[in-house]
Amino acid sequence: MVDLKTTYMGLELRNPVIVASSGLTGNTEGVKKAEGAGAGAVVLKSIFEEQIEAEVGQITAESWMPGHAEAFDYVRGMGYALTPIKYLDLVSQTRDAVSIPVIASLNCVSSKWWTDYAEKIERAGAHCLELNISVMPSDPKRTSKDIEKIYYDIVESVRSRVKIPIAVKLGSYFTALGHTAGELVKRGADALVLFNRFYTLDVDIEKIELTAGYPFSSSGDMGRTLRWVALLAGRAEVDIAASTGIHDASDVVKMILAGASAIEMASALYTKGMEHIETVLGGLQKWMDKHGFSSLDEFRGKLSREHADNPELYERLQYIKAIVGVE
Ligand SMILES: Cc1cc2nc3c(=O)[nH]c(=O)nc-3n(C[C@H](O)[C@H](O)[C@H](O)COP(=O)(O)O)c2cc1C
């Protein structure tokens, strides 16, 4: 008998397939659908720092209290204490509607006063909180150290306000991700979600203007995630959820072999429907049967760098003719 249970940030999930933060999890219906299709957990659509600010930001320092910045911060704090209420409703309603874990998601680009909002999310009943932190490293005046500090401050600030587990969802633009991962853990991250796939740009060459790029990934996009899950699993002392390019059962197997505790899926469910989760779980079970594994722990991390016979393979960045065999 094959057992698909996994533990992620101390929570027991019935299987490792988590529906990633997206429009699919932006309302109670979507979350119920995910549970019905067999998901192990859901990450709710993110509430964006800008949204919190926008609702409160109707009040501006200049219009309300010129020259009284501290008082303004206080009033603004009261403003956001009442808003955005809808997201808190989503958290509590989904928590009541399903029995799988509900992970709330906060998108952050700074560690400002709004991090108090995390406390409200905890009170609304979220089992965990995923911090979707994304700072664009394009400002020539900002060093990598400055940017990393923003990440650390956010995690520290939220950690000081909530007791529920915190996952930090990162993009892959880091100079020294091995070090950064360890620092995030030191500041209280219970899990890392590697990696977010950001909104992409394209160009309409007829209208000569910017447009949105294709929003979905394909299986071919999972290479960077696979490498970093394998590099960090067991070394960063943190649970890892793999994200980006996980489309079918074989992708899930690969990520667990690399050491993931769970995987997050969005594009495959947009393109194939939520029912695709059943197919993925069926395929995972079949593979485990075939290879004689009865639980995920029996093969988790088997191909992580930590357990590798040839760790240098994970660090190799350049093509070598003899290895790749395509030149
Ligand atoms: C339409 C859409 C909306 C998304 N919205 C969010 C979001 O609100 N918060 C977030 O952290 N990630 C968001 N994501 C990113 C996904 O959670 C996921 O990390 C990314 O799509 C990579 O996984 P995939 O290859 O399975 O799609 C969104 C993705 C898509 C396609």
The ligand as an ORCA input file, in Angstrom:
! r2SCAN-3c Opt
* xyz 0 1
  C      -2.306     33.629    -13.291
  C      -1.300     33.486    -12.185
  C      -1.448     34.206    -11.004
  C      -0.495     34.101     -9.997
  N      -0.660     34.807     -8.835
  C       0.236     34.654     -7.822
  C       0.076     35.301     -6.582
  O      -0.886     36.029     -6.339
  N       1.009     35.095     -5.626
  C       2.095     34.281     -5.805
  O       2.908     34.103     -4.875
  N       2.278     33.638     -6.979
  C       1.385     33.815     -7.979
  N       1.571     33.141     -9.158
  C       2.772     32.296     -9.314
  C       2.436     30.832     -8.989
  O       2.038     30.677     -7.651
  C       3.639     29.919     -9.240
  O       4.658     30.172     -8.303
  C       4.221     30.089    -10.630
  O       3.201     30.179    -11.609
  C       5.139     28.919    -10.997
  O       4.465     27.679    -10.903
  P       3.898     26.938    -12.210
  O       5.041     26.678    -13.097
  O       3.260     25.688    -11.660
  O       2.898     27.861    -12.819
  C       0.629     33.239    -10.181
  C       0.742     32.500    -11.366
  C      -0.190     32.608    -12.362
  C      -0.023     31.787    -13.611
*
